[in-house]
Amino acid sequence: MTTLLTPTAADRMSRLTLLLVLALLVTTPLRVHALIGVLLLYALAYLVAHPEARGKKGTPTLFLTPAQ
């Protein structure tokens, strides 16, 4: 088993990523967050309404499950 990062490096990277995301959230206008939320809701609604889009036929489900 190979690891890409040591636990210390992974912790440092996750903290830096969190700070970057928080900085972006603070510096972008609120209307951008609203637009991103609407686009995410649209994407989720599309996946629920079109199960064939994710390669599975049958009843639409909210969770993506592997095909059997």
Beta strands, then each sheet from edge to edge (+ up, - down):
end
